Amino acid sequence: MTTISNLPAIFVPLVG
């Protein structure tokens, strides 16, 4: 699994 690619994937909509 790509954790590095998953982190920003859920962080962008969460913060934005």
PDB file of N, CA, C, O and CB in Angstrom:
ATOM      1  N   MET A   1       0.856  -1.223   0.000  1.00  0.00           N
ATOM      2  CA  MET A   1       0.000   0.000   0.000  1.00  0.00           C
ATOM      3  C   MET A   1       0.880   1.257   0.000  1.00  0.00           C
ATOM      4  O   MET A   1       1.965   1.279   0.582  1.00  0.00           O
ATOM      5  CB  MET A   1      -0.962   0.015   1.254  1.00  0.00           C
ATOM      6  N   THR A   2       0.387   2.283  -0.658  1.00  0.00           N
ATOM      7  CA  THR A   2       1.156   3.536  -0.724  1.00  0.00           C
ATOM      8  C   THR A   2       0.656   4.519   0.331  1.00  0.00           C
ATOM      9  O   THR A   2      -0.227   5.340   0.081  1.00  0.00           O
ATOM     10  CB  THR A   2       1.056   4.170  -2.137  1.00  0.00           C
ATOM     11  N   THR A   3       1.250   4.407   1.513  1.00  0.00           N
ATOM     12  CA  THR A   3       0.825   5.270   2.621  1.00  0.00           C
ATOM     13  C   THR A   3       1.155   6.732   2.327  1.00  0.00           C
ATOM     14  O   THR A   3       0.387   7.637   2.653  1.00  0.00           O
ATOM     15  CB  THR A   3       1.497   4.830   3.938  1.00  0.00           C
ATOM     16  N   ILE A   4       2.325   6.941   1.696  1.00  0.00           N
ATOM     17  CA  ILE A   4       2.764   8.303   1.374  1.00  0.00           C
ATOM     18  C   ILE A   4       1.778   8.968   0.407  1.00  0.00           C
ATOM     19  O   ILE A   4       1.561  10.179   0.453  1.00  0.00           O
ATOM     20  CB  ILE A   4       4.189   8.284   0.761  1.00  0.00           C
ATOM     21  N   SER A   5       1.191   8.152  -0.461  1.00  0.00           N
ATOM     22  CA  SER A   5       0.256   8.698  -1.449  1.00  0.00           C
ATOM     23  C   SER A   5      -1.159   8.758  -0.883  1.00  0.00           C
ATOM     24  O   SER A   5      -2.023   9.461  -1.407  1.00  0.00           O
ATOM     25  CB  SER A   5       0.276   7.853  -2.735  1.00  0.00           C
ATOM     26  N   ASN A   6      -1.379   8.012   0.192  1.00  0.00           N
ATOM     27  CA  ASN A   6      -2.704   7.973   0.809  1.00  0.00           C
ATOM     28  C   ASN A   6      -2.886   9.100   1.821  1.00  0.00           C
ATOM     29  O   ASN A   6      -3.978   9.647   1.980  1.00  0.00           O
ATOM     30  CB  ASN A   6      -2.931   6.623   1.487  1.00  0.00           C
ATOM     31  N   LEU A   7      -1.799   9.431   2.496  1.00  0.00           N
ATOM     32  CA  LEU A   7      -1.846  10.485   3.500  1.00  0.00           C
ATOM     33  C   LEU A   7      -2.349  11.810   2.934  1.00  0.00           C
ATOM     34  O   LEU A   7      -3.332  12.354   3.438  1.00  0.00           O
ATOM     35  CB  LEU A   7      -0.477  10.677   4.104  1.00  0.00           C
ATOM     36  N   PRO A   8      -1.693  12.343   1.893  1.00  0.00           N
ATOM     37  CA  PRO A   8      -2.143  13.606   1.288  1.00  0.00           C
ATOM     38  C   PRO A   8      -3.517  13.497   0.658  1.00  0.00           C
ATOM     39  O   PRO A   8      -4.242  14.484   0.535  1.00  0.00           O
ATOM     40  CB  PRO A   8      -1.154  14.064   0.246  1.00  0.00           C
ATOM     41  N   ALA A   9      -3.866  12.280   0.260  1.00  0.00           N
ATOM     42  CA  ALA A   9      -5.157  12.053  -0.396  1.00  0.00           C
ATOM     43  C   ALA A   9      -6.306  12.325   0.568  1.00  0.00           C
ATOM     44  O   ALA A   9      -7.391  12.719   0.140  1.00  0.00           O
ATOM     45  CB  ALA A   9      -5.244  10.613  -0.933  1.00  0.00           C
ATOM     46  N   ILE A  10      -6.077  12.116   1.875  1.00  0.00           N
ATOM     47  CA  ILE A  10      -7.133  12.336   2.868  1.00  0.00           C
ATOM     48  C   ILE A  10      -6.875  13.612   3.664  1.00  0.00           C
ATOM     49  O   ILE A  10      -7.761  14.117   4.354  1.00  0.00           O
ATOM     50  CB  ILE A  10      -7.236  11.133   3.818  1.00  0.00           C
ATOM     51  N   PHE A  11      -5.636  14.132   3.559  1.00  0.00           N
ATOM     52  CA  PHE A  11      -5.272  15.343   4.282  1.00  0.00           C
ATOM     53  C   PHE A  11      -5.708  16.596   3.539  1.00  0.00           C
ATOM     54  O   PHE A  11      -6.072  17.599   4.154  1.00  0.00           O
ATOM     55  CB  PHE A  11      -3.777  15.379   4.521  1.00  0.00           C
ATOM     56  N   VAL A  12      -5.668  16.534   2.207  1.00  0.00           N
ATOM     57  CA  VAL A  12      -6.040  17.684   1.382  1.00  0.00           C
ATOM     58  C   VAL A  12      -7.506  18.068   1.594  1.00  0.00           C
ATOM     59  O   VAL A  12      -7.792  19.227   1.896  1.00  0.00           O
ATOM     60  CB  VAL A  12      -5.786  17.379  -0.101  1.00  0.00           C
ATOM     61  N   PRO A  13      -8.443  17.122   1.443  1.00  0.00           N
ATOM     62  CA  PRO A  13      -9.869  17.429   1.632  1.00  0.00           C
ATOM     63  C   PRO A  13     -10.207  17.705   3.091  1.00  0.00           C
ATOM     64  O   PRO A  13     -11.173  18.409   3.387  1.00  0.00           O
ATOM     65  CB  PRO A  13     -10.727  16.279   1.118  1.00  0.00           C
ATOM     66  N   LEU A  14      -9.414  17.151   4.000  1.00  0.00           N
ATOM     67  CA  LEU A  14      -9.673  17.321   5.430  1.00  0.00           C
ATOM     68  C   LEU A  14      -9.315  18.738   5.884  1.00  0.00           C
ATOM     69  O   LEU A  14     -10.048  19.369   6.646  1.00  0.00           O
ATOM     70  CB  LEU A  14      -8.877  16.285   6.245  1.00  0.00           C
ATOM     71  N   VAL A  15      -8.164  19.222   5.393  1.00  0.00           N
ATOM     72  CA  VAL A  15      -7.718  20.567   5.778  1.00  0.00           C
ATOM     73  C   VAL A  15      -8.354  21.621   4.882  1.00  0.00           C
ATOM     74  O   VAL A  15      -8.746  22.695   5.338  1.00  0.00           O
ATOM     75  CB  VAL A  15      -6.181  20.670   5.707  1.00  0.00           C
ATOM     76  N   GLY A  16      -8.447  21.292   3.603  1.00  0.00           N
ATOM     77  CA  GLY A  16      -8.970  22.253   2.627  1.00  0.00           C
ATOM     78  C   GLY A  16     -10.463  22.385   2.794  1.00  0.00           C
ATOM     79  O   GLY A  16     -11.101  23.146   2.068  1.00  0.00           O
TER      80      GLY A  16
END
